[in-house]
Amino acid sequence: MTKTAAIRNGVRLAPPPPELAREPWVANQRSAAWVADRGAALAEGRTPRWWWRAFVPSVLALLLLVTLLAYQVSTGVGVWGNNAPVMWGWDIVNFVWWIGLAHAGTLISAILLLLRQHWRAAVNRTAEAMTIFAVLCAAIYPALHVGRAWWDWWLLPVPNSTGLWPQFRSPLIWDFLALGTYFTVSLLFWYLGLVPDLAVMRDRARTRLRKLAYGWFALGWTGSNRQWRHYQKAYLLLAGLATPLVLSVHSIVSLDFAVTQLPGWHSTIFPPYFVAGAVFSGFGLVLALVIPLRRRCGLEDVITQRHLDAMCKVTLAAGGIVAYAYAVEFCAAWFGGNPDERAAWANRIAGPSAWAFRVMILCNVALPQLLWSRRMRRQPGVVLVVAVLINVGMWLERFVIIAGSLERDFLPANWGAFRPTWVDIGTFIGTFGLFFTCFLLFLRFLPMISITEVKYLTPPAAPAAGRPTFVEPKPTAPARPTGFGVLAEFATREDARRAARRVRAAGYRRWDVFTPHPLAGLDRAMGLKPSPIGWFAFGGGVIGFVTGVWLVWFTNAVDYPILVGGKPMFSPVVAIPPAFELTILFGAIGVVTGLLWRSRLPCLHHPLLHRRGFKPLTRDRLCLVIEAADPKFSETEVRQLLTSLGGRLIKSAGE
């Protein structure tokens, strides 16, 4: 932001005051090379001491989890504190809490991508990893809550050993489908975003083992514009498919409670209430993870105060929705005329778990109001404390809803408070061990920021002075194609676009431009048609929808009819949740399949990748390559053309 006055429509405008000047997303004019070095520093350098100090306790907690799970499976669910009247205790509380934490990753990565919010680029990788690991922690509890974990395969959409199918009219089966779809789509979305960065790590690797490992998972990514074209379309489509999952997954989880007739659970506000709470707690965890890491990893110029300010605002907005839901739920119980609902709320306020309700209100309603102050949002220590306490409050919210509503049954003789056992407490601690062990391994071997996306936000590199002029020697014989083709490097983005237009006008067909990140306007300059990846998504979605409807119809009305409460054997309304989840799942698989096919990936051998000077992803170069397989290719003419366009370092490309 300059201090000079701007001129718009002939009118001189006064410059904005300094307090309104916005900070850049990448501070201190950091270059793209600096972003790559800093983003890969932890994965490439020596393991720091703070990592070991965090990793060792995490592994010990993970071993505790494995031990207690083995004990629980061998002994039975009775080792947990679940008992009449509280049949759902810490297991379901922790399940809903971990699922809620997983939602911020999809929100940051998908919804903010669709809204073109650039600040997501610095934190989306951490949030996506958090999503995957939180879903793993959440999946433990329903898998063991069934009591006989070795029969969990009965939840899969296949007939079991007695010929029975899963009951697709049950919200618990919807829960399983939603959880499996969310994990699969989130994993695909995370991995797809990692592919360009894995190629960066491959090109930067110094040992053969690291080069092979990163190269294998990078799928032969070269950074060609034809690949970027399909990649951007696939990434947006996955974001569009993942966005409804933010609403559907926790809405379906809320239906486990809302479809019952229990006071405190039977509420129509539960689906939006649960979604807002998931976003609230998820952003709290993102802040709690990012604030210490930005300092430990030296990323203050990439994850700036402006990023923290934006996340605080989203957290504050989600917290306002949660507080509003509390008020609506209370008013519905008080003015609804149902004495059982009033009694349930009176029990929350003054019953055995009243302490949890009061701490919940303090953490989820009172403390987030500090984020209204810009001064408070600019203090990472204060934000960190608020973020941690938000997650404490959200865990207590789940405890109040689940255990608090079950403590007072319809029969007073059954009343009793929930008391967790040492296995409950140890298992909960162990899930933190699983989460942080996976998260620390992610930090150690993968870049914690999206290097390619952050590079796009850095100022473009200045053109090098004194471009070397290529002098074509007079050949004594007709030039013959050598190697893969001819490569030329261009200094600026506009030079690369202009060269692409000229090469296209010259009639060449086998050529491409290689860039470290997507380059706006290059598709039009190259004359490329829109990517057809959307048709793969549409085809996969249609297959998934038909499969979901067919599963409900065939299993419940044809193969094994089961009469449930006089309801029809098949109802299209009941088929909506399974069909919706399978539509998203198959659509995402179709997107990834189309991307791999149209981009010719995986490509385990590419001539350009074996050339030492060809590293546009790591050296931030803009390279244009005309292949020797082009029908018009003549090495002498190609070199002269690229020289006239301002190309430098013109050489034969490939082996």
N, C-alpha and C positions, 0 to 999 in steps of 0.2 A: 504494500500500500504506500504510494508516494504522497508527499505533502503538497504537490502541485495541484492546482485546481483543474478539474476535468471540464471538458467542453462537450455539451450534448445539445444537438439541434441549434447550434449557434449561441447557446446560453452558457455562460461560465458558471460552473457549480463550485461551491465551496468544498474543500476537502473535509472528509469526516473527522471528527475529533479522535485523538489517539486512543481513547478508551473503547471506541467502537471498531477500531481496526482489527481485523481477524488475523489470527496467527495462521501460518501455512500448516498443512497437514504434515509436512516433513520440515522440521525446524533447522535453522542455521545453514540453509542452502546446501544441505548434504547432497552429494552426488549419487548417481545410481550405483557406482562402484562401491562407495562407502556403505550403502544399504545392503549390498550383497555380502560384503565382508562382515558387517555387524550381524546380519541375520544368520549367517552360517558359522559364526565364531564359536558358539557353544558346541555345535556338532562336529567341528573340525579341530578344535584345540584340545588342550588337556582338560581332563575332568576337574572342575573347581571343587574346593573343599565344601562349600555350602551345598553342592549337589550331593556329595556323600553323606553329609550330616542330615539331609532330608531323606535320602534313599534308604539308608540302613533301617531307621525306624519304620519306614513304609513296608519294607520287606518283612520285618518282624511282625507287623500287624497283619500282613497278608498270610503269613504262616499261621497266625492265630485264627484267621478266618477259615483256612483250609482245615485246620484241626477241629474247630467247632462245627463246621458243616459235616465233616465225617462223623463226629459224635452225634449230631442231630439225626442224620440219616440212619445210623446204626441203632439209635435208641428210640427215636420217635419225636413227634411234634410236642409231646408233653414236656420236653425240656424247656420250651418257651413258656412265657407267662400267660398264654391264651387259655382262658377258662370261662365258664359261665359266670356272669352274663357277657363278658368281654371276649368274644370268640375271635375278633380281629384285634390284634395288639400291635406291638412294635414292628412286626413283619410287614403289615400293610401300611403302617405309618411311614416306615422307611422306604417302601416301594414307591408310594405316591410322592414322597419328598425327592427321591433321586430322579424320578421321571420329570418332576418339575424343574430340577436343576438342568436337565438335558435340553430344555426348550430354548434357552438363550442362544445356543450354538446355531440352531436353525434360523432363529430370528435374525441374528446378526448376519449370517451368511446368505440367507435366501431373501428375506423381505427387504433388508437394506440394500441388497444388490439390485433388486427390482426397482427400488426407489432411487437408485443412483446416488447413494450416500457414500462418499469417498472415504469417510473415516473408518468404515468397516475393514479396510484393507490391512490395517495394522493389528487388529485384534481378532479377525475372523478365524485364523488358523488355530489360535488357542481355544476359541469358543467351540470350534468344530471338534477338536480333540476332546475337549471337556464333555461334549455331547456323547461321543462314542463310549467313553469310559463310564459316564454316569448311567447310561443305559445298561451296561454290563453289570454294574452294581445293583441296579433296580431289578434286573431279571432274576437275580438269585432268589429273591423272596417268594414270588409266586411259584417258582419251580419247586421250592421246598415246602411251601405252605400246603400243597396238596396232600402231604403226609407220606406218600409213597413215590418218591422222586423217580424211581425206575419206570413208572408208568407215565411219565410226562409226554412220551411220544404219542399218547392218546389224544393230545391237543392238536396234533398235526392233522391236516385235511386228508387223511387216509383211513380206511377202515382198520380197526384194531383186530386183535386175535379172536374176538368173539363176533366179528362182523358188524360192530357198531361204528357209526360215524360220530365225529364231534357234533354237539348240538349248536348249530350256527344261529339259533334263535336266542342263545344265552349271551348276555353282556360279558361274561367271563371269557368266552371264545372270541368275542369282538376285541376284548383286551389283548388277547394273545396275538391276533392278527394285526392290531394297531402297533403293538410293541415290536413285532417282527418286521413290519413294513417300515416303521420309523428307524429302526436300527440299520436295515439294509440301505434305505435311501440316504440316510445320513453318512453311512460308510462310503457309498459311491460318490456322494457330493464332496466329502473330505478328500478322498483319493484323487478325484478328478482335479480338484484345486491344487493338489500336491504335484501332479505330473510335471508341469513346467519347472517347479522348484527342484524336483528330483533330477531333472536334466541339468540344472545349474550345479547341483551338488556332484553330479557325475563328471561334468567338465572341470570342476575344481578339485576333484579327488586326486590325491598324490600316491596312494597305494593301489595296487591291482585289486585287492579284495574290495575296497570301498568303491572303486570304479565299476567293478562287476555288479556289486549289490545295488548301487544307485542306478546303474545303467539298466539292469534287469527290470526294476520297477518303473523306470522312466519310459519304458516301452519304445525306445528309439526316437524320442521326441527331438526334433531338430529346430523348432521355432520358425518354420516356414509359414508364410502368410496363408497358404492354403490350409495348413493345419490350424492356425489361429482362427480362421473363418469358421470352421466346423466347431472348434473348441468353444468359442464365444457363444454360438447358438446353443450348443449342448449345455453349457454352464447356466445360461439363462433359463432353458427349459427345465433343468433339474431344480433350479431355484423356484420356478413356478409350480413344479410338482411338489416340492418340499413345503411350500408355504401353507397349503391346506392341512398338512400334517400337524403344524403348530396348533391349529384349531381342533383337529379331529382326535389326536391322540389323547390329550388330557380331557377332552369332552367325553370320549368313550370311557376313560378311567372314572370320570365323575358319574357316569351312568351306573357303575357298580353300586353306587350309593343312592342315586336319585330315583331309581326304579323300585326301590323298596318302600315299605309303608312305615318305616321307623321314624319317629320324630327326631328332627335334627339332620336327617339325611334326605327325606322326601321333599326336594326343593327344585323348582325349575331354574333357579339362578345358578345352580351348581356348574353347568358347563362353562359359561363365560367367567364365572368366579374362579374356577380351577385354572383356566387358561391365563387369566390375568395374574393369579398367584404364581403360576409357573414362570411367566416372564419376569415377574418381580424377583423371585428367588434366583432365577438363572442369571440375570444381570448382576445380582449381588455377588454370586460366585465368580463371575467373570472379573468384576472389579477386585475381589479379594485375591484372585490369582495374578492379575495383570500388574497391580500396583507394586508388589514386591519384585516381580520379575523384571520390570522395566528398569529398575535400579540395579539389580544383580547382573543383568545382561547388557547394561549400558545402552538401553534403547530409549532414553528420554527424548531423543530427537525424532524418533519414529512414533512412539506412543506418547504423545505430547499431552500437556494439560488440556488442550482443546478436545482430545479424544476422551479423557476422563470426564470433562464437562458434559460432552454429548451423552455418554453412558449414564451419568448421574441424572440427566434430564429424563431419559427414558425410564430409569428406575423410579424416579419421582412420579412420573405419569402412571406407571403400572401400580405403584403404591397407592395413588389416589383412587384408582379403580377398585383395588382391594378394599380400601377403607369404605368406599361407597357400597361395595357388596356386603360388608359387615352391617352397615346401616339398613340396607334393604332387607337383609335376612332377619334382622331384629324386628323391623316394622312389620314384615309379613307374619312373623310369629305373634307379635303383640296385637295387631289389629285384625288378624285372620279369624279370631274367634275359636281357635282350636286349643283347648286347655292342655293337651299333651305337648303341643309345640311351645306353649308358654312355660310349661314345666321343664322342658328340655333346656330352654334358655336360662331359666332360673337356676338350673343345676350347673350350667356353665359359669354363671356369675358367682354363685355362692356354694357350689357343691364341692366334692373332694378334690376336683381338678381346677378349682378356681384360680389357684396360683398360676397355672399354665395359661389360663385365659388372660389374666392381667399382664403377665410378661409378654404375651403375644400382642396385646394392644400397644404396649410400650414400644416393642421392637418394630412392629409393622405399621403403626399409625403415627406415633409421636416422634420417634427418632428420625424417620425419613424427612420430616419437615425441615430439618437442618439444611437439606439440599436445596431449599429455596434460595439460600444465601449464596451468591457467587463467591464470596470470600471463603465459605466453608467448602464449596466445591473445588476451590483451588488449593486446598490443603490435603494432600494424599493420605496423611495419617488419619485425619478425621473421616475421610471417605472410606478408608479401609475398615475402621471400627464400625461404622454404620453398615457397611456391606456384610461384615461377619454377623452382626446382630440381626440383620434382616433374615439371614438364613436360619439363625436360631429361632426367630419368631415364626418363620414359615414352617419349621419342623413342629413347633408347638401348636400351630394352627391345625396341622394334620392330626396331631395327637388329640386336640380338643374335639375335632370333628368325629374322629373314629372311636377312640376309647371313651371320650366324654359322653358321647351319645349312647354308648352301650352300657355305661355304668348303671343307669336307671332304666330297668326293663319295665314292661307293663305289670309285672307281678312284683310287688315290693319285697317279697321273701327272697327274690333272686338278686337284689341289689348288692353291689360290691365294687370296689375300686380296683383298677388294674395295677399290678405290681410286676415290673420286669424282673426276669431272672438274670443270673450272671451270664447265661448263654445268650440272652437277648442283648445285653450290654456288650459282651465280647464280640458277637457277630456284627453289631453295628460299628464298633471300632475297626473290625477287620475289613469292612467295606471301604473305609477310608484308606486302609492299607492297599487294597486293590486299586482304588482310584489313583492314589498318588504314586504308586509304583508304575502304573501304566503311563501316567502323565510325565513323570520324571524321565522315563525311558524315551518318551516322545521328544522331550526337550533335548536329550543328549544326542539323538541320532537324526532328528529332522529339524528344519528351521521353524522357529516358533512364530515367525511372521511370514506373510505371503510376499516373498521377495519380488516376484514379477509384478504384482499389483502395486506394491509400494514404489517400485521403480517408475511406474507410470506417473506418479504424483511428484517426482523430483523434477527440477528444472532441466531442460534439455542441455546436453553437453555442447559447449561452444565449438564451432568448426576449427579444425586444426589449420594453423597458418602454413603457407608454403606447400601446397599440394604437389607431390612429385608428378612430373609430366612423363607419360609413357611414350617412348619412342619405338615405333615398330621397325625392326630390322627388315631389310629387303630380302625376302625369301628367294632362294634359288630354285625351289620346287613348290608346287601347290601345298598349302598348309593342310595338314590332316588333323582330325580331332584327336586330342590327347587327353587321357583321363576322363573324369566325369563331365567336365565342361570348363567354362571360364568364369572366374569370380572377380567381382569388383566391389570395393567398399565405398560407401557414401557418407559424407560427414554429417549431414543434417537430415531431418525427416522430410523436409520439402524436396531436397535433392533426390531422395529415394523415391518419392511419389512421382516427381518429374521424370526420372529415369524409367520408372515402370510404365508411364504413359508412352514414352518414346519407344521402348522395346516392344510394347504391344502394337503400336502403330507400324513398327517395322515388320510385323507379321510373324514373329517368333511365337511358338506354341509350347515348347518344353522349357520353361524357365520359372523361377520363383524368387521371392524376396524373403530373406531371413532376418527377423527382428527379435530383440530381447523381450518384447511385450507387444500386444496388439497395437497396430498403428492406424489411427483414424484416417479414412479416405483412401487407404491402399487398395481395398477391394474394388472400388470404382476405378481407380487408376489401372488396375490389372484387368478390368473387364470381367470380374468373376460374378457369377449368378448367386442368388441367395442360397444359403446352405439348405439341403433337403432334410436335415436332421428332424425337423418338426414332423415329417410324415412317419418317421420311425416311432416317435413318441405317440402319435395318434394311433398307429397300428398296435403298439403295445398296450395302450390304454383300452382299446376296443377288446382285445383278447382278454385283458384282465377283468373288464366289466362282465363280459359274457361268461368267463370262468366263475366269477363270484355268484352270479345269478344261478348258473347251472348247479353249482355246489349246493346252494340252499334248496333248490327245487329237487334235485336228484336224491340227496341224502335224507331229506325230511318228508318228501311226498312220494318217492318211488321206491328206493332201495330199502329203507327201514322207516316206515311211517310211524310217527309218535304223536299221539294226541296230547296237546298241552292246554289244559283249561278250556276245552271246547273251541279253541282257535282253529282256523283253517290250516290244512296241511302245508299250504304254500301261500305266502303273502308277499307281494313286491316290496312292501314297506320293510319287512324284516330282512330282505335281501340287500337293503341299501348299505349298511355298514360293511359287510364282507365285500360287496361289489366295489364300494368306494376304495377300500384299502388295497384290493388287488388291482384296481385301475391305476392307482398311484405306483404300486410296486412294478407292474409290468410295463407301465409307461417309462419309468426310470431305467429299467433294464433295456428297453428299446432305444432310449437316448444314448446310453453308453455303447450299445451294440452298433448303432448307426455311426457314432463318432469314430469308433475303432475301424469300421469298414471303410468309411469315406476318407479317413486320414491315413489309411494303409498302416495301421498300427495293430499289434506290435511289430516293429521293424528291428530285428536284432542285428542287422548289418546295413549300414548306410555309408557310402564312400566318403561323404563329407565329414562324418564324425571321426574318421581316422586321420584327418588332416590337422596338423598341429596348429596352423594359423586360423582355422575355422572354429571360432568359439563365440558366436554372436550373443549367446545367452549370458556368458560370464564377462565378456569384454565390452558388452553393450554396443555392438557394431551393427550397422545396417548394410547387409550384403545382398547383392543381386547376382544370381547364378544362372547362366544360360547353358543348358545341358548339351553335350555333344550329340545326343540322340535326336536333337531337333532337325527336321528335314532341311532347314535353311542354314544349318550351322557351318560356318567357316571361321576357323580360329582367328585368322587375320582380320576379317571383317568384324567379328564380334569384339575383338580388342579395340579396333578403331572406333566402333560405335560407343563402347563403354567409356573410352577415353574422352570422346567428344561430349559425353554427358557429365563429365566431372568425376568419373570413377578413379579411385586410386588403389594402389596395391593390386593391380590387375595381374592375375596369375592363373595358371591351370589349376582347376579344383578337382579333388579326388585322388585316387591312388595313382 
